[in-house]
């Protein structure tokens, strides 16, 4: 089973998730949004599986800095465009485990998904 973690290296939640995976000897590949970006096809697939509302990180600094009118006019199309333009607006981490998508980090969820 292939596991890929998506996020940014400076995120504290990413650090916790990486420590958990490594301490449980779970091999994974890390994809850094800042260095590698995110493809529209992949983002569309995630949105189809978990919904844009779950993926869009409204607590991120990048999102909070948006003009109020942009925040109020959110729909799927707008949210996807924002996440593609600024992937730091995607909640972290996103973990692809085979064909499953996990958003965020909870040890008990990871335990059930990777074992």
C-alpha positions as CSV (number, residue, x, y, z in Angstrom):
1,X,0.0,0.0,0.0
2,X,1.4,3.4,-1.0
3,X,1.1,6.2,1.5
4,X,1.7,9.9,0.6
5,X,1.4,12.8,3.1
6,X,0.7,16.2,1.7
7,X,1.4,19.4,3.6
8,X,4.2,21.9,4.4
9,X,7.3,21.1,6.5
10,X,6.8,24.0,8.9
11,X,3.3,22.9,10.1
12,X,3.1,21.6,13.6
13,X,0.4,19.1,12.8
14,X,2.5,17.7,9.9
15,X,5.4,17.3,12.3
16,X,3.2,15.3,14.8
17,X,1.8,13.1,12.0
18,X,5.3,12.5,10.6
19,X,6.6,11.5,14.0
20,X,3.7,9.2,14.5
21,X,4.2,7.5,11.1
22,X,8.0,7.1,11.7
23,X,7.6,5.8,15.3
24,X,5.2,3.2,13.9
25,X,7.5,2.2,11.1
26,X,5.0,3.2,8.4
27,X,6.8,4.1,5.2
28,X,5.4,7.1,3.4
29,X,6.4,9.8,0.9
30,X,6.1,13.5,1.8
31,X,4.8,16.0,-0.8
32,X,5.5,19.6,0.2
33,X,2.9,22.0,-1.3
34,X,5.3,24.9,-1.2
35,X,8.0,23.1,-3.2
36,X,5.8,20.9,-5.4
37,X,2.4,22.5,-5.5
38,X,-0.8,20.5,-6.1
39,X,-2.3,19.3,-9.4
40,X,-5.9,20.2,-10.2
41,X,-6.8,16.6,-10.9
42,X,-5.6,15.4,-7.5
43,X,-7.4,18.2,-5.7
44,X,-10.6,17.5,-7.7
45,X,-10.3,13.8,-6.6
46,X,-10.0,14.8,-3.0
47,X,-13.0,17.2,-3.2
48,X,-15.0,14.3,-4.7
49,X,-14.1,12.0,-1.8
50,X,-14.3,14.4,1.2
51,X,-15.8,17.7,0.0
52,X,-14.2,21.1,-0.4
53,X,-15.5,22.2,3.0
54,X,-13.4,19.6,4.8
55,X,-10.3,20.5,2.7
56,X,-10.4,24.3,2.9
57,X,-8.5,25.4,6.0
58,X,-10.4,28.5,7.1
59,X,-8.1,28.9,10.1
60,X,-5.0,29.3,7.9
61,X,-3.2,32.6,7.9
62,X,-3.5,32.6,4.1
63,X,-7.3,32.3,4.3
64,X,-7.7,34.8,7.1
65,X,-5.7,37.4,4.9
66,X,-8.3,37.1,2.1
67,X,-10.6,40.1,1.6
68,X,-13.9,39.6,3.3
69,X,-15.9,39.5,0.0
70,X,-13.8,36.5,-1.1
71,X,-14.5,34.6,2.1
72,X,-18.3,35.3,1.8
73,X,-18.5,34.2,-1.8
74,X,-17.2,30.7,-1.3
75,X,-18.5,27.8,-3.3
76,X,-16.8,24.7,-4.6
77,X,-15.4,26.3,-7.7
78,X,-14.0,29.3,-5.8
79,X,-12.6,27.2,-3.0
80,X,-10.8,24.9,-5.4
81,X,-9.3,27.9,-7.3
82,X,-8.1,29.3,-4.0
83,X,-6.5,26.0,-2.9
84,X,-4.8,25.5,-6.3
85,X,-3.5,29.1,-6.2
86,X,-2.4,28.9,-2.6
87,X,-2.1,25.2,-1.4
88,X,-1.3,26.4,2.2
89,X,-5.1,26.9,2.4
90,X,-5.6,23.1,2.3
91,X,-6.0,21.5,5.7
92,X,-3.0,19.5,6.8
93,X,-2.0,16.9,6.6
94,X,-3.8,15.2,3.7
95,X,-2.8,11.5,3.8
96,X,-3.5,9.3,0.8
97,X,-3.6,5.7,2.0
98,X,-4.2,3.6,-1.1
99,X,-7.5,5.1,-2.5
100,X,-8.5,6.5,0.9
101,X,-8.1,10.2,1.9
102,X,-7.5,11.3,5.5
103,X,-7.6,15.0,6.4
104,X,-6.0,16.2,9.6
105,X,-4.2,14.1,12.1
106,X,-5.6,11.9,14.8
107,X,-3.5,9.0,16.0
108,X,-6.4,6.6,16.4
109,X,-7.6,7.3,12.8
110,X,-4.1,6.7,11.5
111,X,-3.8,3.5,13.5
112,X,-6.9,2.1,11.9
113,X,-6.0,3.3,8.4
114,X,-2.3,2.2,8.1
115,X,-2.4,-1.2,9.9
